[in-house]
Amino acid sequence: MKHFLAILALLVLSGCAMMRGGPPLETVDRVDLERYMGQWYVIANIPYFGERGNVAGRAIYRMRDDGRIDDIYRYRDGSFDAPEEEMTGVAWVVDEETNAEWKVQFYWPIRFGYYIIGLDEDYQWTVVGHPSREYAWIMAREPVVSDERYEALLALLEARGFDSSQLQKVPQRPEQVGQRGFQ
């Protein structure tokens, strides 16, 4: 029930934000879906209600036989000692020319926009935004990124019209944080 209410709040809030208008959200030129699939650690986000306080957040994407994408969000609620929880949704590509604009649905009939607005050429990090600019995610294949990379990704969000001061880092497991980040 918590997740349903969180998604409902996201829908209401994003709908209100989209009514304010603004320029369309620019995406990357092209996404190779096969390379994009797999696990991404949530490094930071402008969270919606259901993500606040989560730690060890990971998004896992898997292509399905029907052409859609499994969207699995795993996390722990507030503490690394909390049991791992999972939300399972489905995503589909809206802009097949770029593969950078998706719709995601965790609960019917609620759908929200997923725009890939930054992507490393080696698919080691990605930046995803919602067209309202009220929600954003920085994700990476490793649980940490360098401070320099993080600052560059914040600048990318600012350039796309997001308030990067709203981003909150998502703690990953302590043993992972000591791993080498990437440039």
Buried (B, 14 or more C-beta within 10 A) or exposed (E): EEBEEBBBEBBEBBEEBBEEEEEEBEBBEEBEEEEBBEEBBBBBBBBBBBBEBBBBBBBBBEEEEEEBBBBBBBBBBEEEEBEEEEBEBBBBBBEEEBBBBBBBBBBEEBBBBBBBBBBBEEBBBBBBBBBBBBBBBBBBBBBBBEEEBBEBBBEBBEEBEBEBEBBEEBBBBEEEEEEEBBE
